[in-house]
């Protein structure tokens, strides 16, 4: 994976694009992408969908994680 990121950064630099890395310990699948509630029960990879106990939003684990990663990546300043 490190080689892939290195190549991605190289290509981005050639085209004027940016690559932002989200911390590998960011709890993307545990956070409700709607209200921000952290559901630690979703650490179990067998949990594929869950309902947020705070706002009752139903989440698909992977879709929710993707939304959270995108949001976190947009929050991180380019540098």
C-alpha positions as CSV (number, residue, x, y, z in Angstrom):
1,X,0.0,0.0,0.0
2,X,2.9,2.4,0.7
3,X,4.1,2.0,-2.9
4,X,0.6,2.8,-4.1
5,X,0.5,6.0,-2.0
6,X,4.0,7.0,-3.2
7,X,2.9,6.6,-6.9
8,X,-0.3,8.4,-6.2
9,X,1.6,11.4,-4.7
10,X,4.0,11.4,-7.6
11,X,1.2,11.5,-10.2
12,X,-0.6,14.2,-8.2
13,X,2.4,16.4,-8.1
14,X,2.8,16.1,-11.9
15,X,-0.8,17.2,-12.4
16,X,-1.1,19.8,-9.7
17,X,-3.5,17.7,-7.6
18,X,-3.2,17.0,-3.9
19,X,-3.2,13.8,-1.9
20,X,-4.5,13.9,1.7
21,X,-3.8,11.0,4.1
22,X,-6.3,10.2,6.8
23,X,-4.8,8.7,9.9
24,X,-5.1,4.9,9.8
25,X,-6.5,4.9,13.3
26,X,-9.4,7.3,12.4
27,X,-12.6,5.5,13.5
28,X,-14.4,6.0,10.2
29,X,-16.7,3.0,10.5
30,X,-17.6,3.8,14.1
31,X,-18.8,7.4,13.6
32,X,-22.3,8.3,12.5
33,X,-21.8,10.3,9.4
34,X,-25.1,12.1,10.2
35,X,-24.6,13.3,13.8
36,X,-21.1,12.2,14.8
37,X,-22.0,9.7,17.5
38,X,-19.3,7.1,18.1
39,X,-20.6,3.6,18.2
40,X,-17.8,1.4,19.5
41,X,-19.9,-1.8,19.0
42,X,-19.1,-1.5,15.2
43,X,-15.5,-2.5,15.8
44,X,-16.6,-6.1,15.1
45,X,-16.2,-6.5,11.4
46,X,-19.2,-8.8,11.3
47,X,-21.4,-5.8,11.8
48,X,-22.2,-4.7,8.3
49,X,-25.0,-2.3,9.1
50,X,-26.1,-0.4,12.2
51,X,-28.6,2.1,13.4
52,X,-27.3,5.1,15.2
53,X,-28.6,5.2,18.8
54,X,-28.4,9.0,18.8
55,X,-30.2,10.0,15.6
56,X,-31.7,6.7,14.4
57,X,-30.0,6.9,11.0
58,X,-29.4,3.5,9.4
59,X,-25.9,2.9,8.1
60,X,-24.2,0.5,5.8
61,X,-20.7,0.1,7.3
62,X,-18.7,0.7,4.2
63,X,-20.8,3.6,2.8
64,X,-20.8,5.3,6.2
65,X,-17.0,4.9,6.5
66,X,-16.5,6.3,3.0
67,X,-18.5,9.4,3.9
68,X,-16.5,9.9,7.1
69,X,-13.2,9.5,5.3
70,X,-14.2,12.0,2.7
71,X,-15.3,14.5,5.3
72,X,-12.1,14.0,7.3
73,X,-10.0,14.4,4.2
74,X,-11.7,17.7,3.4
75,X,-11.1,18.8,7.0
76,X,-7.3,18.2,6.9
77,X,-5.4,21.3,5.7
78,X,-3.2,20.8,2.6
79,X,0.4,21.1,3.4
